[in-house]
Amino acid sequence: MVEKKVRDWPLKDRQAWINPGDPLSIVRQCQLANVARSTIYVKKCVVQAGYERLLLNLLDEEYTRHPFYGSRKMTVWLRAQGHAVNRKRVQRLMQLLGLVALAPGPNTSKKHPQHKVYPYLLRGLAIIRVNQVWSTDITYIRLAQGFMYLVVIIDWYSRKVLSWQVSNTLDSAFCIDCLHEALNHYDAPEIFNTDQGAQFTSEDWIQVLKSNAIKISMDGRGRALDNIFTERLWRSVKYEDIYLKNYADGAELILGLRQYFRFYNQERYHQALNYKTPNDVYQTATGGGAAIVDHFSDKRNASTARGVGLRVDKA
């Protein structure tokens, strides 16, 4: 009789009776309320997933503002915002986002232990022509529900985005698709620079570069400067598009990014390019360039390098 009266209550009300903090076990509370335990655990998982997305979004925004923050500073920052997180959790979330601080140090992109790492070829190099150096990077893109990853390939001389792809996983397949797209539309670069992440040390990725006679360069000690162009691109994409539009799903995101990158390449004027667009500079092969300082040479070479410097004018 009592059990029948309990069942007369709406399910949502009975689920609300369950209190994890009660001395009575969850199992017994569910029995008394005539509620399946699985519905309680699913509800808990949904709440946790929602909070995880909140933390991921906060980390993404702060990393975009301060890309030199590692897990220690990110942990301190999140605690200052009122979130009781430990460094281990922040490290896991940053790994999920594919984030690593720009400052040189022990934290590097996740490497595959069996993949070969290639030397860094850009130190002290002047970038003086289009298709001399291309590079790529991956970033986290938040959606209203969930998230995706974005990979781009950029020409260093012109800052032109040559190709891009999105994926809901961090595997190498969408990176390789992006590489094929760039090579199908543009002349192959002399050097291709990446970080040491597993996507870019995989045999499939390396084979595409080798088959096109492209020299392979991987970020080393100078990473804080190596990544400057793509980090600026991420700030532009997120502040000028992603954060403003809050895309609902992958289909909306792809449509929006297609429009944004068309604007970025064809209409957005860059101070570093003397207020020309990346398309203008790429097509005319004038008005771009950069030079990478060799910070680790001897004093005489360093003095010469300082005269060249890295062109990092505000975009």
C-alpha positions as CSV (number, residue, x, y, z in Angstrom):
1,M,0.0,0.0,0.0
2,V,2.8,2.4,0.9
3,E,4.8,1.4,-2.2
4,K,1.7,2.2,-4.3
5,K,1.3,5.6,-2.8
6,V,5.0,6.3,-3.4
7,R,4.6,5.4,-7.1
8,D,1.8,7.9,-7.4
9,W,4.3,10.7,-7.0
10,P,5.8,12.1,-10.2
11,L,9.2,10.5,-11.1
12,K,11.0,13.9,-11.0
13,D,9.8,14.5,-7.5
14,R,10.9,11.1,-6.3
15,Q,14.3,11.6,-7.9
16,A,14.6,14.9,-6.0
17,W,14.2,13.0,-2.7
18,I,17.5,11.3,-3.3
19,N,20.2,13.0,-1.2
20,P,23.8,11.8,-1.6
21,G,24.7,13.4,1.8
22,D,22.1,11.4,3.7
23,P,23.3,8.8,6.1
24,L,21.0,6.3,4.3
25,S,22.8,4.7,1.4
26,I,21.8,5.7,-2.2
27,V,20.8,2.2,-2.9
28,R,18.3,2.2,0.0
29,Q,17.0,5.6,-0.8
30,C,16.3,4.5,-4.4
31,Q,14.5,1.4,-3.1
32,L,12.3,3.5,-0.8
33,A,11.5,6.1,-3.5
34,N,11.0,3.4,-6.1
35,V,13.6,5.0,-8.4
36,A,16.1,3.3,-10.6
37,R,19.7,3.9,-9.5
38,S,20.8,4.4,-13.0
39,T,18.7,7.5,-13.4
40,I,20.4,9.1,-10.4
41,Y,23.9,8.3,-11.7
42,V,23.1,9.5,-15.2
43,K,21.8,12.8,-13.8
44,K,25.1,13.1,-11.8
45,C,27.1,12.4,-15.0
46,V,25.2,15.1,-16.9
47,V,25.9,17.6,-14.2
48,Q,29.6,16.7,-14.1
49,A,29.8,16.9,-17.9
50,G,28.3,20.3,-17.9
51,Y,30.8,21.5,-15.3
52,E,33.6,20.0,-17.3
53,R,32.5,22.0,-20.4
54,L,32.4,25.2,-18.2
55,L,36.0,24.5,-17.1
56,L,37.1,23.7,-20.6
57,N,35.6,27.0,-21.9
58,L,37.3,29.0,-19.1
59,L,40.7,27.4,-19.8
60,D,40.3,28.1,-23.5
61,E,39.4,31.8,-23.0
62,E,42.3,32.3,-20.5
63,Y,44.8,30.5,-22.7
64,T,43.7,32.7,-25.6
65,R,44.4,35.8,-23.5
66,H,47.6,34.4,-21.9
67,P,49.1,31.5,-24.0
68,F,52.2,31.4,-21.8
69,Y,50.2,30.1,-18.8
70,G,51.0,26.5,-17.8
71,S,48.9,24.2,-15.6
72,R,50.2,25.8,-12.4
73,K,49.1,29.3,-13.3
74,M,45.9,28.0,-14.8
75,T,45.1,26.2,-11.5
76,V,45.8,29.4,-9.5
77,W,43.6,31.4,-12.0
78,L,40.7,29.0,-11.8
79,R,40.8,29.0,-8.0
80,A,40.7,32.8,-8.0
81,Q,37.5,32.5,-10.1
82,G,36.0,30.4,-7.4
83,H,36.5,26.9,-8.8
84,A,37.9,24.3,-6.4
85,V,40.2,22.5,-8.8
86,N,43.6,20.8,-8.3
87,R,46.5,20.9,-10.8
88,K,46.0,17.2,-11.8
89,R,42.5,18.0,-13.1
90,V,43.7,21.2,-14.9
91,Q,46.5,19.2,-16.5
92,R,44.0,16.6,-17.7
93,L,41.7,19.3,-19.1
94,M,44.6,21.1,-20.8
95,Q,45.7,17.8,-22.4
96,L,42.1,17.4,-23.6
97,L,42.2,20.8,-25.2
98,G,45.6,20.2,-26.7
99,L,47.1,23.2,-24.8
100,V,50.7,23.8,-23.8
101,A,52.3,26.9,-22.5
102,L,54.3,28.9,-25.1
103,A,57.2,29.5,-22.7
104,P,60.0,27.0,-23.2
105,G,60.1,24.4,-20.5
106,P,59.5,20.8,-19.7
107,N,55.9,20.8,-20.8
108,T,55.6,20.0,-24.5
109,S,52.9,18.7,-26.8
110,K,52.1,15.0,-26.2
111,K,54.7,13.0,-28.1
112,H,54.5,9.5,-29.4
113,P,57.4,7.5,-27.8
114,Q,58.0,5.6,-31.0
115,H,57.8,8.5,-33.5
116,K,61.0,10.2,-34.8
117,V,61.4,13.8,-33.9
118,Y,63.1,16.1,-36.5
119,P,65.4,19.1,-35.8
120,Y,64.2,22.7,-35.7
121,L,65.3,24.4,-38.9
122,L,64.0,28.0,-38.5
123,R,66.4,29.4,-35.9
124,G,68.1,32.4,-37.4
125,L,66.2,32.0,-40.7
126,A,64.9,35.1,-42.5
127,I,61.4,34.4,-44.1
128,I,61.7,36.4,-47.4
129,R,59.3,34.7,-49.8
130,V,55.9,32.9,-50.0
131,N,55.9,29.1,-49.6
132,Q,59.2,29.2,-47.9
133,V,57.8,28.1,-44.5
134,W,54.4,26.7,-43.7
135,S,53.3,25.7,-40.2
136,T,50.3,24.2,-38.5
137,D,48.6,24.1,-35.1
138,I,45.5,22.7,-33.5
139,T,43.1,24.6,-31.1
140,Y,39.9,23.8,-29.1
141,I,36.7,25.3,-30.4
142,R,33.8,25.5,-27.9
143,L,30.2,24.9,-29.1
144,A,26.9,25.5,-27.2
145,Q,26.9,21.8,-26.5
146,G,30.3,20.1,-26.7
147,F,33.4,21.1,-28.6
148,M,35.5,20.4,-31.6
149,Y,39.1,20.9,-32.7
150,L,40.3,23.1,-35.5
151,V,43.6,22.7,-37.4
152,V,45.0,25.3,-39.8
153,I,47.9,25.6,-42.2
154,I,49.4,29.0,-42.5
155,D,52.1,30.6,-44.8
156,W,54.5,32.5,-42.7
157,Y,55.5,35.1,-45.2
158,S,51.9,36.3,-46.0
159,R,50.1,35.0,-42.8
160,K,47.5,33.5,-45.3
161,V,45.4,30.6,-44.0
162,L,45.9,28.0,-46.8
163,S,43.6,25.3,-45.5
164,W,41.7,24.3,-42.4
165,Q,39.7,21.3,-41.0
166,V,37.6,20.5,-37.9
167,S,37.2,17.3,-36.0
168,N,35.7,16.0,-32.8
169,T,38.9,14.0,-32.0
170,L,42.6,14.8,-31.8
171,D,43.7,12.0,-34.2
172,S,46.0,12.7,-37.2
173,A,43.4,12.0,-39.9
174,F,41.9,15.5,-40.1
175,C,45.4,17.0,-39.9
176,I,46.5,15.0,-42.9
177,D,43.3,16.0,-44.8
178,C,44.2,19.6,-44.1
179,L,47.7,19.0,-45.4
180,H,46.4,17.4,-48.7
181,E,44.0,20.3,-49.2
182,A,46.8,22.9,-48.9
183,L,49.1,20.9,-51.2
184,N,46.3,20.5,-53.8
185,H,45.7,24.2,-54.1
186,Y,49.2,25.8,-53.6
187,D,52.8,25.1,-54.4
188,A,54.6,23.0,-51.8
189,P,56.6,24.8,-49.2
190,E,60.4,24.5,-48.8
191,I,60.0,23.8,-45.0
192,F,57.1,22.7,-42.9
193,N,57.3,23.5,-39.2
194,T,55.1,21.8,-36.5
195,D,55.3,21.0,-32.8
196,Q,56.2,17.5,-31.7
197,G,52.7,16.3,-31.1
198,A,51.8,12.8,-32.1
199,Q,49.6,14.0,-35.0
200,F,52.7,15.6,-36.7
201,T,55.2,12.9,-36.0
202,S,53.0,10.1,-37.3
203,E,54.3,8.1,-40.2
204,D,51.3,9.1,-42.4
205,W,51.9,12.8,-41.9
206,I,55.7,12.5,-42.4
207,Q,55.2,10.4,-45.6
208,V,53.1,13.2,-47.2
209,L,55.8,15.8,-46.5
210,K,58.6,13.5,-47.7
211,S,56.8,12.6,-50.9
212,N,56.5,16.3,-51.7
213,A,60.3,16.9,-51.0
214,I,59.4,19.2,-48.1
215,K,62.0,19.7,-45.3
216,I,60.6,18.8,-41.9
217,S,61.1,21.1,-38.9
218,M,59.8,20.6,-35.4
219,D,59.7,23.2,-32.6
220,G,62.5,23.0,-30.1
221,R,63.8,25.4,-27.4
222,G,62.5,28.5,-29.2
223,R,58.9,27.5,-29.1
224,A,57.7,30.7,-27.6
225,L,58.5,32.5,-30.8
226,D,57.9,29.5,-33.1
227,N,54.2,29.6,-32.6
228,I,53.6,33.3,-32.6
229,F,51.7,33.5,-36.0
230,T,49.3,30.7,-35.2
231,E,48.7,32.0,-31.7
232,R,47.7,35.4,-33.1
233,L,45.5,33.7,-35.5
234,W,43.7,31.8,-32.7
235,R,43.1,35.1,-30.8
236,S,41.7,36.6,-34.0
237,V,39.4,33.6,-34.7
238,K,38.1,33.4,-31.2
239,Y,37.6,37.0,-30.3
240,E,36.3,38.0,-33.7
241,D,34.1,35.0,-34.4
242,I,33.8,32.0,-32.1
243,Y,33.1,33.8,-28.8
244,L,30.7,36.3,-30.5
245,K,28.6,33.7,-32.3
246,N,28.6,30.7,-29.9
247,Y,27.9,28.1,-32.6
248,A,25.4,25.4,-31.7
249,D,27.0,22.5,-33.5
250,G,29.6,21.3,-36.0
251,A,27.5,22.2,-39.1
252,E,27.1,25.8,-37.9
253,L,30.8,26.0,-37.0
254,I,31.9,24.9,-40.4
255,L,29.7,27.4,-42.2
256,G,30.9,30.2,-39.8
257,L,34.6,29.4,-40.2
258,R,34.3,29.2,-43.9
259,Q,32.9,32.8,-43.9
260,Y,35.5,34.0,-41.3
261,F,38.6,32.6,-43.1
262,R,37.4,34.2,-46.3
263,F,37.2,37.5,-44.5
264,Y,40.5,36.9,-42.8
265,N,42.4,36.2,-46.0
266,Q,40.6,38.6,-48.4
267,E,39.3,41.6,-46.3
268,R,41.1,41.8,-42.9
269,Y,44.0,44.3,-43.0
270,H,47.0,43.4,-41.0
271,Q,49.3,46.0,-39.4
272,A,52.2,43.6,-39.7
273,L,51.6,43.5,-43.5
274,N,51.5,47.3,-43.8
275,Y,47.7,47.1,-43.8
276,K,47.5,44.7,-46.7
277,T,45.5,41.5,-46.6
278,P,47.1,38.0,-46.5
279,N,45.7,37.3,-50.0
280,D,47.3,40.5,-51.4
281,V,50.7,39.7,-50.0
282,Y,50.6,36.0,-51.0
283,Q,49.6,36.8,-54.6
284,T,52.1,39.7,-55.1
285,A,54.8,38.0,-53.0
286,T,55.7,41.4,-51.5
287,G,55.1,43.1,-48.2
288,G,55.4,40.1,-45.8
289,G,58.2,38.2,-44.1
290,A,59.7,37.6,-40.7
291,A,63.1,36.7,-39.2
292,I,63.7,34.3,-36.4
293,V,66.3,35.3,-33.9
294,D,68.8,32.6,-32.8
295,H,68.7,33.0,-29.1
296,F,71.0,30.2,-28.4
297,S,74.0,31.1,-30.6
298,D,77.2,32.6,-29.2
299,K,77.3,36.3,-28.3
300,R,78.6,37.4,-31.6
301,N,75.9,35.7,-33.6
302,A,73.2,36.8,-31.1
303,S,74.3,40.4,-31.6
304,T,73.8,40.1,-35.3
305,A,70.5,38.4,-34.8
306,R,69.2,41.2,-32.6
307,G,69.7,43.5,-35.6
308,V,67.2,41.4,-37.5
309,G,64.8,40.3,-34.8
310,L,61.5,38.5,-35.1
311,R,58.8,40.6,-36.9
312,V,56.0,40.5,-34.4
313,D,54.1,43.7,-35.1
314,K,50.6,43.7,-33.9
315,A,48.3,42.1,-36.6
